[in-house]
């Protein structure tokens, strides 16, 4: 073990590094309980609106966990110093998925309020929808959801178990297991996550169909993952065990990833719009018509400006990517703007003719997000905060990329 990684080991397992997330964990838990309580009141007053508002919160925060799982497997396969600094954030966030499986119950109970295929009168009104009932039905939906969560939870658990096993030994066998799993795991992740994007979001419209849409949703999850990890790393860079290890190069790498996925998100969004709009596809174009009606058009313009144009221009600057303060502020901004995108994807299906913002929308984001953050902080402190003994870590940390 080199002198570079020796302080990492000492700080990673030292008691001085433990307990630093206890206070934010309690604050997040209190916020989550308050938000869920408000949602409970909303479910009683307006069950239909509650289902859509809750789906916004559920999709956003579950997407963050799934994005972290995807990037965790990607880093296991490719390495890089940036990934070792955020590895435990990724592992902790991915292991919040058991909570998200539990929080899926209200979505399942509200199927008939959310999805046209679960409403017999709607299903038989649209010929295209009626033909999809062999795929879009409650038993199949339940099976796909159970299989998806089973895979995600098992993948997150195994990767973290092997990661902790590597902390305890210099034998690279645990890392080899992680790499062996992550190759086919990435392929399986794309498949089951695409199905989830279809089931949870695309199926909100009765006849909308797009092969690009699931990829756009997944890219959004990855983008918000890098934004979240950038903010977290900026917040802890002066604390043990990260102090002295986090360098400018790590933030520059995260800034490059943010730029790449901002561009990829915009490319997929524009490609889908051009194909549907220029092709004058009557079944698919309704999705956009609902999302440019009345005030929804302003939300679409907002997303074009602040989910792509502004971040793209700022992230082109090397100075912006190497300034911790500016990059973390921009990452936090992207994180919040992505909430607006999920809101824009979901809510117009209930209010297609005019813009509508319910008090339950922020309440659901707060409630689900508070519980998510509380479990995330709890998971984060279950082991060393910096991974150890990875055979590629010394070289990656030396070069800082």
WOMONOR-V772726 format. One line per field, one symbol per residue. psi: psi as a letter, one per 30 degrees, with the letter a starting at -180 (. if undefined). burial: + if it has 9 or more other ideal C-beta (glycine too) atoms within 8 Angstrom, else -. A space follows every 50 residues. Layout:
psi: ???
burial: ???
//
This chain:
psi: klfefefeeeeefkffflffgeefeeeeeeeeeeeeeeeeeeeeeieeee eeeeeeeeeeeeeeeeeeeeeeeeeeefakeeeffgefeeeeeegfeeee eeffeeeefgeffekefgjeeeeffjeeeefgffeileeeeeeeeeeeee eeeeeeeeeeeeeeeefflfkgeeeeeeeeefdfeeeeeeeeeeeeeeef eeffkegkkkffeeeeeeeeeeefeeeeeeeeeeegfglkgfkfekleee eeeeeeeeeefeeeeeeeeeeeeeeeeefhjeeffeeeefggkbffeeee eeeeeffdeeeeeeffkeeeffjeeeeeeeeeeeeeefeeeeeeeeeffe ifflkkjlffeeeeeeeeeeeeeeeeeeeegfakfkllgkffeeeeeefg .
burial: ---+++++++++-+--+---++-+++-++++++++++++--++--++-++ +++++++++++++++++++++++++++--++++++++++++++++++-++ +-++-+++-++--++++++--++--+-+++-++--++--+++-++-+++- +++-++++++-++++++-+--+-++-+++-+++-++-+++-+++++++++ ++++++++-+-+++++++++++++++++++++++--+-+-+++-++--++ +++++++++-++++++-++-+++-+++-----+++++++++-+--++-++ -+++++++--++-++----+++-+-+++-++++++-++++++++++++++ ----+--+-++-+++++++++++++++++++--+++++++--++-++--+ -
//
